[in-house]
Amino acid sequence: MPERQRNQPELAELRPDLVTYSVYADTPHANAWNVNPGRYERELREFLLRVVH
């Protein structure tokens, strides 16, 4: 796992108000929607609603 990805869970724990970290097993970030579009869209919607409001 690249160094940048290894630090993401830690950042999410430190700043849950700014960072949402979702793991999609054995899938690069760009393929998350392809693996589980319903989950991806739900998590994105929840994140955007939290950030915008």
MMTF fields as JSON, N, C-alpha, C and O atoms, coordinates in Angstrom:
{
  "mmtfVersion": "1.0.0",
  "mmtfProducer": "UNKNOWN",
  "numBonds": 211,
  "numAtoms": 212,
  "numGroups": 53,
  "numChains": 1,
  "numModels": 1,
  "chainsPerModel": [1],
  "groupsPerChain": [53],
  "chainIdList": ["A"],
  "bondAtomList": [4, 2, 8, 6, 12, 10, 16, 14, 20, 18, 24, 22, 28, 26, 32, 30, 36, 34, 40, 38, 44, 42, 48, 46, 52, 50, 56, 54, 60, 58, 64, 62, 68, 66, 72, 70, 76, 74, 80, 78, 84, 82, 88, 86, 92, 90, 96, 94, 100, 98, 104, 102, 108, 106, 112, 110, 116, 114, 120, 118, 124, 122, 128, 126, 132, 130, 136, 134, 140, 138, 144, 142, 148, 146, 152, 150, 156, 154, 160, 158, 164, 162, 168, 166, 172, 170, 176, 174, 180, 178, 184, 182, 188, 186, 192, 190, 196, 194, 200, 198, 204, 202, 208, 206],
  "bondOrderList": [1, 1, 1, 1, 1, 1, 1, 1, 1, 1, 1, 1, 1, 1, 1, 1, 1, 1, 1, 1, 1, 1, 1, 1, 1, 1, 1, 1, 1, 1, 1, 1, 1, 1, 1, 1, 1, 1, 1, 1, 1, 1, 1, 1, 1, 1, 1, 1, 1, 1, 1, 1],
  "groupList": [{"groupName": "MET", "atomNameList": ["N", "CA", "C", "O"], "elementList": ["N", "C", "C", "O"], "formalChargeList": [0, 0, 0, 0], "bondAtomList": [1, 0, 2, 1, 3, 2], "bondOrderList": [1, 1, 2], "singleLetterCode": "M", "chemCompType": "L-PEPTIDE LINKING"}, {"groupName": "PRO", "atomNameList": ["N", "CA", "C", "O"], "elementList": ["N", "C", "C", "O"], "formalChargeList": [0, 0, 0, 0], "bondAtomList": [1, 0, 2, 1, 3, 2], "bondOrderList": [1, 1, 2], "singleLetterCode": "P", "chemCompType": "L-PEPTIDE LINKING"}, {"groupName": "GLU", "atomNameList": ["N", "CA", "C", "O"], "elementList": ["N", "C", "C", "O"], "formalChargeList": [0, 0, 0, 0], "bondAtomList": [1, 0, 2, 1, 3, 2], "bondOrderList": [1, 1, 2], "singleLetterCode": "E", "chemCompType": "L-PEPTIDE LINKING"}, {"groupName": "ARG", "atomNameList": ["N", "CA", "C", "O"], "elementList": ["N", "C", "C", "O"], "formalChargeList": [0, 0, 0, 0], "bondAtomList": [1, 0, 2, 1, 3, 2], "bondOrderList": [1, 1, 2], "singleLetterCode": "R", "chemCompType": "L-PEPTIDE LINKING"}, {"groupName": "GLN", "atomNameList": ["N", "CA", "C", "O"], "elementList": ["N", "C", "C", "O"], "formalChargeList": [0, 0, 0, 0], "bondAtomList": [1, 0, 2, 1, 3, 2], "bondOrderList": [1, 1, 2], "singleLetterCode": "Q", "chemCompType": "L-PEPTIDE LINKING"}, {"groupName": "ASN", "atomNameList": ["N", "CA", "C", "O"], "elementList": ["N", "C", "C", "O"], "formalChargeList": [0, 0, 0, 0], "bondAtomList": [1, 0, 2, 1, 3, 2], "bondOrderList": [1, 1, 2], "singleLetterCode": "N", "chemCompType": "L-PEPTIDE LINKING"}, {"groupName": "LEU", "atomNameList": ["N", "CA", "C", "O"], "elementList": ["N", "C", "C", "O"], "formalChargeList": [0, 0, 0, 0], "bondAtomList": [1, 0, 2, 1, 3, 2], "bondOrderList": [1, 1, 2], "singleLetterCode": "L", "chemCompType": "L-PEPTIDE LINKING"}, {"groupName": "ALA", "atomNameList": ["N", "CA", "C", "O"], "elementList": ["N", "C", "C", "O"], "formalChargeList": [0, 0, 0, 0], "bondAtomList": [1, 0, 2, 1, 3, 2], "bondOrderList": [1, 1, 2], "singleLetterCode": "A", "chemCompType": "L-PEPTIDE LINKING"}, {"groupName": "ASP", "atomNameList": ["N", "CA", "C", "O"], "elementList": ["N", "C", "C", "O"], "formalChargeList": [0, 0, 0, 0], "bondAtomList": [1, 0, 2, 1, 3, 2], "bondOrderList": [1, 1, 2], "singleLetterCode": "D", "chemCompType": "L-PEPTIDE LINKING"}, {"groupName": "VAL", "atomNameList": ["N", "CA", "C", "O"], "elementList": ["N", "C", "C", "O"], "formalChargeList": [0, 0, 0, 0], "bondAtomList": [1, 0, 2, 1, 3, 2], "bondOrderList": [1, 1, 2], "singleLetterCode": "V", "chemCompType": "L-PEPTIDE LINKING"}, {"groupName": "THR", "atomNameList": ["N", "CA", "C", "O"], "elementList": ["N", "C", "C", "O"], "formalChargeList": [0, 0, 0, 0], "bondAtomList": [1, 0, 2, 1, 3, 2], "bondOrderList": [1, 1, 2], "singleLetterCode": "T", "chemCompType": "L-PEPTIDE LINKING"}, {"groupName": "TYR", "atomNameList": ["N", "CA", "C", "O"], "elementList": ["N", "C", "C", "O"], "formalChargeList": [0, 0, 0, 0], "bondAtomList": [1, 0, 2, 1, 3, 2], "bondOrderList": [1, 1, 2], "singleLetterCode": "Y", "chemCompType": "L-PEPTIDE LINKING"}, {"groupName": "SER", "atomNameList": ["N", "CA", "C", "O"], "elementList": ["N", "C", "C", "O"], "formalChargeList": [0, 0, 0, 0], "bondAtomList": [1, 0, 2, 1, 3, 2], "bondOrderList": [1, 1, 2], "singleLetterCode": "S", "chemCompType": "L-PEPTIDE LINKING"}, {"groupName": "HIS", "atomNameList": ["N", "CA", "C", "O"], "elementList": ["N", "C", "C", "O"], "formalChargeList": [0, 0, 0, 0], "bondAtomList": [1, 0, 2, 1, 3, 2], "bondOrderList": [1, 1, 2], "singleLetterCode": "H", "chemCompType": "L-PEPTIDE LINKING"}, {"groupName": "TRP", "atomNameList": ["N", "CA", "C", "O"], "elementList": ["N", "C", "C", "O"], "formalChargeList": [0, 0, 0, 0], "bondAtomList": [1, 0, 2, 1, 3, 2], "bondOrderList": [1, 1, 2], "singleLetterCode": "W", "chemCompType": "L-PEPTIDE LINKING"}, {"groupName": "GLY", "atomNameList": ["N", "CA", "C", "O"], "elementList": ["N", "C", "C", "O"], "formalChargeList": [0, 0, 0, 0], "bondAtomList": [1, 0, 2, 1, 3, 2], "bondOrderList": [1, 1, 2], "singleLetterCode": "G", "chemCompType": "PEPTIDE LINKING"}, {"groupName": "PHE", "atomNameList": ["N", "CA", "C", "O"], "elementList": ["N", "C", "C", "O"], "formalChargeList": [0, 0, 0, 0], "bondAtomList": [1, 0, 2, 1, 3, 2], "bondOrderList": [1, 1, 2], "singleLetterCode": "F", "chemCompType": "L-PEPTIDE LINKING"}],
  "groupTypeList": [0, 1, 2, 3, 4, 3, 5, 4, 1, 2, 6, 7, 2, 6, 3, 1, 8, 6, 9, 10, 11, 12, 9, 11, 7, 8, 10, 1, 13, 7, 5, 7, 14, 5, 9, 5, 1, 15, 3, 11, 2, 3, 2, 6, 3, 2, 16, 6, 6, 3, 9, 9, 13],
  "groupIdList": [1, 2, 3, 4, 5, 6, 7, 8, 9, 10, 11, 12, 13, 14, 15, 16, 17, 18, 19, 20, 21, 22, 23, 24, 25, 26, 27, 28, 29, 30, 31, 32, 33, 34, 35, 36, 37, 38, 39, 40, 41, 42, 43, 44, 45, 46, 47, 48, 49, 50, 51, 52, 53],
  "secStructList": [7, 7, 2, 2, 2, 2, 2, 2, 2, 2, 2, 2, 2, 2, 7, 6, 6, 6, 7, 7, 7, 7, 7, 7, 6, 6, 7, 7, 4, 4, 4, 2, 2, 2, 2, 7, 2, 2, 2, 2, 2, 2, 2, 2, 2, 2, 2, 2, 2, 2, 2, 2, 7],
  "xCoordList": [0.852, 0.0, 0.9, 1.843, 0.624, 1.44, 1.378, 0.384, 2.451, 2.545, 1.348, 0.826, 0.923, -0.191, -1.446, -2.175, -1.716, -2.902, -2.775, -3.771, -1.577, -1.393, -1.742, -2.182, -1.561, -1.817, -3.279, -3.684, -4.059, -5.447, -6.282, -7.035, -6.199, -7.006, -6.633, -7.503, -5.368, -4.936, -5.499, -5.97, -5.454, -5.993, -7.494, -8.014, -8.186, -9.63, -9.935, -10.922, -9.098, -9.301, -9.026, -9.718, -8.024, -7.671, -8.668, -8.94, -9.211, -10.099, -11.367, -11.583, -12.206, -13.421, -14.372, -15.272, -14.169, -14.993, -14.613, -15.406, -13.399, -12.921, -12.679, -12.693, -12.46, -12.029, -12.976, -13.305, -13.399, -14.153, -13.311, -12.929, -13.024, -12.185, -12.996, -13.427, -13.2, -13.955, -13.039, -12.294, -13.102, -12.26, -13.122, -14.167, -12.67, -13.283, -12.209, -11.211, -12.396, -11.377, -10.831, -11.579, -9.518, -8.812, -9.211, -9.23, -9.529, -9.969, -9.281, -9.305, -8.669, -8.116, -9.246, -10.39, -8.918, -9.901, -10.79, -12.006, -10.196, -10.95, -11.977, -12.881, -11.868, -12.808, -13.872, -14.683, -13.895, -14.836, -16.28, -17.07, -16.635, -18.012, -18.356, -19.468, -17.422, -17.685, -17.925, -18.702, -17.276, -17.4, -18.733, -19.383, -19.147, -20.387, -20.982, -20.821, -21.667, -22.175, -23.163, -23.161, -23.996, -24.956, -24.271, -24.622, -23.307, -22.561, -21.789, -21.804, -21.114, -20.316, -21.192, -20.844, -22.316, -23.206, -23.8, -23.947, -24.144, -24.674, -23.622, -23.916, -22.396, -21.342, -21.006, -20.755, -20.997, -20.725, -21.832, -21.555, -23.085, -24.223, -24.153, -24.342, -23.882, -23.79, -22.655, -22.813, -21.526, -20.391, -20.753, -20.52, -21.314, -21.641, -22.682, -22.584, -23.669, -24.68, -24.056, -24.418, -23.138, -22.475, -21.597, -21.568, -20.9, -19.982, -20.734, -20.349, -21.79, -22.513, -23.345, -23.496, -23.879, -24.745, -23.961, -24.523],
  "yCoordList": [-1.173, 0.0, 1.239, 1.311, 2.211, 3.431, 4.159, 4.084, 4.859, 5.595, 6.52, 6.629, 7.174, 8.115, 7.409, 7.969, 6.207, 5.472, 4.947, 4.864, 4.596, 4.082, 5.134, 4.787, 6.392, 7.456, 7.895, 8.58, 7.521, 7.978, 7.515, 8.326, 6.264, 5.876, 6.686, 7.034, 6.982, 7.772, 9.185, 9.721, 9.785, 11.131, 11.137, 12.065, 10.118, 10.024, 9.926, 10.494, 9.212, 9.112, 10.441, 10.803, 11.164, 12.446, 13.552, 14.422, 13.523, 14.599, 14.047, 14.243, 13.358, 12.801, 13.876, 13.58, 15.118, 16.211, 16.59, 17.208, 16.22, 16.585, 15.388, 15.532, 14.223, 13.078, 11.894, 11.521, 11.324, 10.086, 9.059, 9.279, 7.956, 6.919, 5.648, 5.053, 5.238, 4.014, 3.033, 3.405, 1.79, 0.751, -0.138, -0.635, -0.323, -1.267, -2.304, -2.008, -3.498, -4.544, -4.801, -4.94, -4.859, -5.214, -4.372, -4.864, -3.111, -2.231, -0.88, -0.262, -0.412, 0.94, 1.967, 1.693, 3.115, 4.177, 4.432, 4.565, 4.498, 4.837, 3.766, 4.046, 2.571, 1.497, 1.266, 0.352, 2.054, 1.826, 1.827, 0.983, 2.743, 2.798, 1.534, 1.02, 1.026, -0.175, -1.396, -2.277, -1.458, -2.607, -2.598, -3.635, -1.414, -1.328, 0.07, 0.923, 0.315, 1.654, 2.169, 3.359, 1.298, 1.737, 2.25, 3.312, 1.511, 1.923, 3.211, 4.137, 3.254, 4.427, 5.681, 6.708, 5.593, 6.755, 7.154, 8.344, 6.176, 6.486, 7.214, 8.229, 6.684, 7.318, 8.702, 9.617, 8.871, 10.184, 11.167, 12.308, 10.727, 11.587, 12.011, 13.185, 11.059, 11.381, 12.361, 13.288, 12.163, 13.067, 14.474, 15.452, 14.577, 15.887, 16.611, 17.821, 15.888, 16.519, 17.036, 18.11, 16.286, 16.702, 17.932, 18.839, 17.973, 19.072, 20.345, 21.445, 20.198, 21.363, 22.023, 23.245, 21.242, 21.818, 22.285, 22.798],
  "zCoordList": [0.0, 0.0, 0.0, 0.788, -0.869, -0.885, 0.451, 1.173, 0.761, 2.031, 2.234, 3.344, 1.181, 1.277, 1.772, 2.591, 1.303, 1.727, 3.149, 3.867, 3.563, 4.926, 5.96, 7.056, 5.652, 6.617, 6.665, 7.605, 5.692, 5.648, 6.83, 7.37, 7.266, 8.434, 9.673, 10.471, 9.834, 10.989, 10.909, 11.912, 9.745, 9.576, 9.835, 10.454, 9.368, 9.601, 11.091, 11.56, 11.836, 13.285, 13.976, 14.927, 13.504, 14.112, 13.766, 14.594, 12.555, 12.099, 11.448, 10.252, 12.225, 11.64, 11.106, 10.319, 11.535, 11.029, 9.599, 8.889, 9.17, 7.841, 6.919, 5.697, 7.496, 6.698, 6.891, 8.017, 5.791, 5.81, 5.071, 3.922, 5.713, 5.118, 4.963, 5.951, 3.742, 3.456, 2.746, 1.839, 3.163, 2.568, 1.684, 2.103, 0.479, -0.458, -0.723, -1.38, -0.228, -0.249, -1.651, -2.618, -1.726, -2.96, -4.162, -5.29, -3.923, -5.005, -4.897, -3.833, -5.975, -5.954, -5.825, -6.185, -5.324, -5.074, -6.29, -6.155, -7.455, -8.663, -9.039, -9.827, -8.508, -8.838, -7.774, -7.918, -6.726, -5.629, -6.118, -5.694, -6.988, -7.466, -8.242, -8.12, -9.036, -9.828, -8.954, -9.323, -7.811, -6.92, -6.194, -6.066, -5.713, -4.95, -5.129, -4.256, -6.245, -6.522, -5.474, -5.159, -4.938, -3.928, -2.678, -2.164, -2.193, -1.002, -1.266, -0.455, -2.413, -2.758, -2.806, -2.225, -3.493, -3.621, -2.275, -1.996, -1.436, -0.106, 0.736, 1.368, 0.738, 1.528, 0.999, 1.783, -0.311, -0.894, -0.532, -0.162, -0.636, -0.289, 1.181, 1.499, 2.071, 3.501, 3.775, 4.57, 3.127, 3.293, 2.81, 3.521, 1.623, 1.083, 1.918, 2.121, 2.399, 3.25, 4.547, 5.029, 5.097, 6.338, 6.092, 6.923, 4.995, 4.71, 4.31, 4.707, 3.535, 3.027, 4.122, 4.13, 5.032, 6.072, 7.213, 8.18]
}
